[in-house]
């Protein structure tokens, strides 16, 4: 059975790699923000199944350690997480463009920049969270007890 350290290493790595790949067309700073926050999300996602269903015995896997939970988490571009990620990135881009308008005050520009940064971080964290969760399930699937279907 993979231990927490293994789940964390794989989850953080997966979160960073996927967030970096998804942000490959972004400018350097937004790409960096998404990659690093993807690692943070990967960390959280990699331990989340065992927080929800603690590993008190080898047979602790139920609903949140199931194939169905994996499919709901990783269901492609139609998942809620992917829609949120797309919204975060497009809204962040809107605020990035708005910062350069001459009609804004310095404080407005500051807050627009702050909103852009927060949205970029959120996009990376959501990516990492989903893929960190999936990495946990993938590691558990290859153990003798495997994963339940539902």
C-alpha positions in Angstrom: 0.0 0.0 0.0 1.5 3.4 -1.0 2.2 5.6 2.0 1.5 9.3 2.4 5.0 10.3 1.3 4.6 8.4 -2.0 1.2 9.9 -2.6 2.5 13.4 -1.9 5.6 13.0 -4.2 3.5 11.7 -7.0 0.7 14.2 -6.5 2.9 17.3 -6.3 4.9 16.1 -9.4 1.7 15.4 -11.3 0.1 18.7 -10.3 3.1 20.7 -11.4 3.6 18.8 -14.7 0.0 19.0 -15.8 -0.4 22.7 -14.7 2.8 23.5 -16.6 1.5 21.7 -19.7 -1.9 23.4 -19.5 -0.2 26.8 -19.2 2.3 26.3 -22.0 0.9 29.1 -24.1 0.8 31.6 -21.3 3.4 34.3 -20.6 6.2 33.4 -18.2 4.8 34.8 -14.9 1.3 33.4 -15.3 2.8 30.1 -16.4 5.0 30.1 -13.3 2.1 30.9 -11.0 0.0 28.1 -12.5 2.8 25.6 -12.3 3.7 26.3 -8.7 0.1 26.4 -7.5 -0.5 23.2 -9.5 2.0 21.6 -7.2 0.2 23.0 -4.1 -3.1 21.7 -5.5 -1.4 18.3 -6.3 -0.3 18.1 -2.7 -3.9 18.7 -1.4 -5.4 16.4 -3.9 -2.9 13.6 -3.1 -3.9 13.5 0.5 -7.6 14.3 0.1 -8.9 10.8 -0.3 -7.3 9.7 3.0 -8.6 12.8 4.8 -12.1 12.0 3.7 -11.7 8.2 4.3 -8.9 7.7 6.7 -6.7 4.6 6.2 -7.7 3.0 9.5 -7.5 -0.5 7.9 -6.4 -1.9 4.6 -10.1 -2.1 3.6 -10.9 1.6 4.2 -11.6 2.4 0.6 -15.2 3.2 -0.1 -16.9 6.0 -2.2 -14.0 8.5 -2.3 -11.5 5.8 -3.1 -13.5 4.3 -6.1 -13.4 4.1 -9.8 -16.5 6.3 -9.9 -14.8 9.0 -7.9 -11.9 8.9 -10.3 -14.2 9.2 -13.3 -16.1 12.2 -11.7 -12.8 13.9 -11.0 -11.1 13.2 -14.3 -14.1 13.2 -16.7 -12.5 15.3 -19.4 -13.2 18.9 -20.4 -16.8 18.7 -19.4 -16.0 18.4 -15.6 -16.9 21.3 -13.3 -13.2 21.7 -12.4 -12.2 22.2 -16.1 -15.0 24.7 -16.5 -13.8 26.6 -13.5 -10.2 26.5 -14.7 -11.3 27.9 -18.1 -13.3 30.7 -16.4 -10.4 31.6 -14.1 -8.0 31.9 -17.0 -10.3 33.9 -19.2 -11.3 36.2 -16.4 -7.6 36.6 -15.4 -6.8 37.5 -19.0 -9.6 40.1 -19.0 -8.1 41.8 -15.8 -4.6 41.7 -17.3 -5.8 43.6 -20.4 -7.9 46.0 -18.3 -4.8 47.0 -16.2 -3.4 48.9 -19.1 -6.3 51.3 -19.7 -5.5 54.9 -19.1 -8.8 55.6 -17.3 -7.9 53.5 -14.2 -6.3 54.9 -11.1 -3.2 53.4 -9.5 -5.2 51.6 -6.9 -7.6 50.2 -9.5 -4.6 48.9 -11.5 -3.2 47.3 -8.4 -6.5 45.5 -7.6 -6.9 44.3 -11.2 -3.3 42.9 -11.0 -4.1 41.2 -7.7 -7.3 39.7 -9.1 -5.4 38.4 -12.1 -2.8 36.8 -9.9 -5.4 35.2 -7.6 -7.3 33.7 -10.6 -4.1 32.3 -12.1 -3.2 30.7 -8.8 -6.7 29.3 -8.5 -6.5 27.8 -12.0 -3.3 26.0 -11.2 -4.6 24.8 -7.9 -7.7 23.3 -9.4 -5.6 21.5 -12.0 -3.3 20.2 -9.4 -6.1 19.2 -7.1 -7.8 17.1 -9.7 -4.7 15.4 -10.9 -3.3 14.9 -7.4 -6.5 13.2 -6.4 -6.3 11.0 -9.5 -2.7 10.1 -8.8 -3.7 8.9 -5.3 -6.4 6.7 -6.8 -4.0 5.4 -9.5 -1.4 4.4 -6.9 -4.1 2.7 -4.8 -5.5 0.9 -7.8 -2.2 -1.1 -8.2 -2.3 -2.4 -4.6 -3.7 -5.9 -3.7 -7.0 -4.4 -2.5 -7.3 -2.2 -5.6 -10.3 0.2 -5.8 -14.0 -0.5 -5.5 -16.1 0.4 -8.6 -18.5 2.6 -6.6 
